[in-house]
Amino acid sequence: MLWQGIAFLAGLLFIGILRLRHRIKTFNRGYFGTETLREGLIKEKLERANKPYGLHNMEPVILPLLFKDFPGLNVDEIKTKAERILSAALTAIVEEETSLLNNVSEEMKEKVQHEITQNQRRGEKKFLSRFSVHRSVLSQYERGAGRCLLTIQVACEGIEYVMHEERILSGYQDRKTQAVYNVYALFVQDESKIKKVSHSRNAYSISCPNCGAPIVNLGYKYCAYCNSPVEEIQMKVWKIVDYKREK
């Protein structure tokens, strides 16, 4: 009787395992389209690697403000410039050569050189190939104290990884990585009227030629402190001064 009971329980356990395996397979086929959970997780990871990240698009709010401050501003040109300089900066870091940066601001050259130096000190080597941009949007617009700072958010992808000696620290050699960067554009009209007050990306100010008080809005025609006439600042030059990886 004892052996019969054990055999009966073993049979129930075997049937339960078969049913569980069937349910797992059914779930995998329905959810992942694969036979095993491992295959499903690999498939999902690859799909995520090929799906661009979403962006924080604030253009419906930002564009009316921009066009009010700078009528006729070519926003697409600014986006294209941000994408080009971001690509050039990442390439220069990979090649460890700032001479690859053409027609970029001194702030960007300093940023790239700093990253190259930091990687070399840590003994790390960055690799990037098949880099491409999906799209870019305006995500933030700051104005005041005589300066305007525009944040362009860029969604991109590439095969990206970092190595230390022969070990991969981050990224993948065999699959793409999705990324989002914030690229910062500082708008400058006449740099002879603008003084740099620090090394931050928004560190420019414009002062009243009469009393020296800061002009808090680029569109002001009169100083808010002494009421002296101030030449209206119409932006003619915009500089890409910084970037930061968001995800």
C-alpha positions in Angstrom: 0.0 0.0 0.0 2.8 2.4 0.8 4.5 1.9 -2.5 1.1 2.3 -4.3 0.6 5.6 -2.5 4.1 6.9 -3.4 3.5 5.8 -7.0 0.2 7.6 -7.1 1.7 10.9 -5.7 4.6 10.6 -8.1 2.1 10.2 -11.0 0.2 13.3 -9.8 3.5 15.3 -9.5 4.5 14.2 -13.0 1.1 15.2 -14.5 1.4 18.6 -12.6 4.8 19.2 -14.1 3.6 18.4 -17.6 0.6 20.8 -17.2 2.9 23.5 -15.8 5.3 23.1 -18.7 2.3 23.3 -21.1 1.1 26.5 -19.5 4.5 28.1 -19.6 4.9 27.2 -23.3 1.4 28.6 -23.9 2.3 31.8 -22.1 5.6 32.1 -23.9 4.0 31.6 -27.3 1.2 34.1 -26.5 3.4 36.8 -24.9 6.8 36.4 -26.6 6.1 34.2 -29.6 8.8 31.7 -28.4 9.0 28.2 -27.0 11.0 28.9 -23.9 11.1 31.7 -21.3 14.8 32.3 -22.0 14.2 32.7 -25.7 11.4 35.1 -24.9 13.5 37.3 -22.6 16.3 37.4 -25.2 13.7 38.4 -27.9 12.3 41.1 -25.7 15.7 42.5 -24.9 16.6 42.7 -28.6 13.2 44.4 -29.4 14.0 47.0 -26.7 17.4 47.5 -28.2 15.8 48.4 -31.5 13.0 50.6 -30.1 13.8 54.3 -29.8 13.3 56.0 -26.5 10.5 58.5 -26.1 11.3 62.2 -25.9 10.0 65.0 -23.7 8.5 67.1 -26.5 7.6 70.6 -25.3 7.5 72.3 -28.7 3.8 73.3 -28.6 4.7 75.4 -25.6 8.2 76.5 -26.6 7.8 77.4 -30.2 5.4 80.4 -29.6 7.8 81.8 -27.1 10.8 81.3 -29.4 9.1 82.9 -32.4 8.0 85.8 -30.2 11.6 86.4 -29.0 13.2 85.6 -32.4 10.9 86.1 -35.4 12.0 84.0 -38.3 14.2 81.7 -36.3 15.0 78.5 -38.2 14.3 75.8 -35.6 15.1 72.9 -37.9 18.5 74.4 -38.6 19.2 74.5 -34.8 18.1 70.8 -34.4 20.3 69.7 -37.3 23.3 71.6 -35.8 22.7 70.0 -32.4 22.6 66.5 -34.0 25.7 67.1 -36.1 27.8 68.4 -33.2 26.6 65.7 -30.9 27.7 63.1 -33.4 31.0 64.8 -33.9 31.6 65.0 -30.1 30.9 61.3 -29.6 33.2 60.4 -32.5 36.0 62.6 -31.2 35.7 60.8 -27.8 35.9 57.4 -29.4 38.9 58.5 -31.5 40.4 60.5 -28.6 41.0 63.4 -31.0 39.5 66.8 -30.5 40.9 67.9 -33.9 37.9 66.1 -35.4 35.7 68.9 -34.0 35.1 71.5 -36.7 33.1 74.7 -36.3 32.2 74.0 -32.7 32.3 76.2 -29.6 35.2 76.3 -27.2 32.9 75.0 -24.5 32.2 71.9 -26.6 35.9 71.4 -27.2 36.6 71.6 -23.5 33.8 69.2 -22.7 35.0 66.6 -25.1 38.7 67.0 -24.0 37.6 66.5 -20.4 35.8 63.3 -21.2 38.8 62.0 -23.2 41.1 62.8 -20.3 38.8 61.1 -17.8 38.6 57.9 -19.9 42.3 57.8 -20.3 42.9 58.2 -16.5 40.5 55.3 -15.8 42.2 53.2 -18.5 38.9 52.9 -20.3 38.3 52.9 -24.1 34.9 53.8 -25.6 33.7 52.2 -28.8 30.8 53.5 -31.0 29.7 52.4 -34.5 26.6 52.5 -36.7 25.5 55.7 -34.9 22.3 57.3 -36.2 19.8 59.8 -35.0 16.1 59.0 -34.8 14.7 62.5 -34.2 15.1 65.6 -32.0 12.7 67.9 -30.2 12.8 71.0 -28.2 12.3 70.1 -24.5 13.1 73.3 -22.6 13.5 77.0 -23.1 15.0 79.3 -20.5 15.3 83.0 -20.8 16.2 85.8 -18.4 19.2 87.7 -17.1 20.2 88.5 -20.6 20.5 85.0 -22.0 18.5 82.3 -23.7 19.2 78.6 -23.3 17.4 76.1 -25.5 17.5 72.3 -24.8 17.3 70.0 -27.8 16.6 66.4 -26.8 18.0 63.9 -29.3 17.0 60.2 -29.6 19.7 58.1 -31.2 21.2 54.6 -31.4 24.4 52.8 -32.1 26.6 49.8 -31.1 28.2 51.3 -28.0 30.4 49.8 -25.3 33.2 50.7 -22.9 36.2 48.4 -22.3 38.8 48.3 -19.6 41.8 46.2 -20.8 39.9 43.2 -22.3 36.7 43.4 -20.2 33.5 45.1 -21.3 32.4 47.5 -18.6 29.1 48.5 -20.2 27.2 48.2 -23.4 27.2 45.4 -26.0 29.4 44.5 -28.9 26.7 42.6 -30.8 23.6 44.7 -30.4 22.5 48.3 -30.6 21.9 50.6 -27.6 19.2 53.3 -27.6 20.1 56.6 -26.0 18.7 60.1 -25.3 20.9 63.2 -25.1 20.1 66.7 -24.0 22.0 69.2 -26.2 22.2 72.8 -25.0 22.2 75.7 -27.4 23.1 79.2 -26.1 21.9 82.1 -28.2 24.3 85.0 -28.7 23.8 88.0 -30.9 26.7 90.3 -30.4 29.4 88.8 -28.2 31.1 92.2 -27.8 28.0 93.2 -25.7 28.0 89.9 -23.8 30.3 89.1 -21.0 31.0 85.6 -19.8 30.6 85.4 -16.0 31.5 81.7 -15.4 32.2 78.4 -17.2 28.6 77.1 -17.1 26.6 76.6 -20.2 24.3 79.5 -19.5 26.9 81.9 -18.1 26.5 84.9 -20.3 24.9 88.2 -19.3 24.0 91.5 -21.0 24.3 94.8 -19.2 22.8 98.3 -19.6 25.4 100.5 -21.3 24.4 103.4 -19.0 24.1 102.0 -15.4 25.5 98.5 -15.8 22.4 96.7 -14.6 21.6 93.3 -16.1 19.1 93.3 -19.0 16.7 90.6 -17.8 14.9 90.1 -21.2 16.6 90.0 -24.6 13.6 91.9 -26.1 13.7 94.9 -23.7 14.2 98.3 -25.4 14.7 100.2 -22.1 16.6 99.4 -19.0 14.3 98.4 -16.1 16.5 100.3 -13.6 17.4 103.6 -15.2 15.0 103.6 -18.2 17.9 104.3 -20.7 17.3 103.1 -24.2 18.9 99.7 -24.9 19.5 98.3 -28.4 17.1 95.4 -28.9 19.0 92.1 -29.1 18.1 90.1 -32.1 19.8 86.8 -32.1 22.1 86.0 -35.1 24.3 83.3 -33.7 23.5 80.3 -31.6 26.2 78.1 -30.1 26.0 74.5 -29.0 27.8 74.7 -25.6 27.1 71.4 -23.8 25.4 68.0 -23.9 24.4 65.4 -21.3 23.2 61.8 -21.7 19.7 61.4 -20.1 19.2 57.7 -20.7 
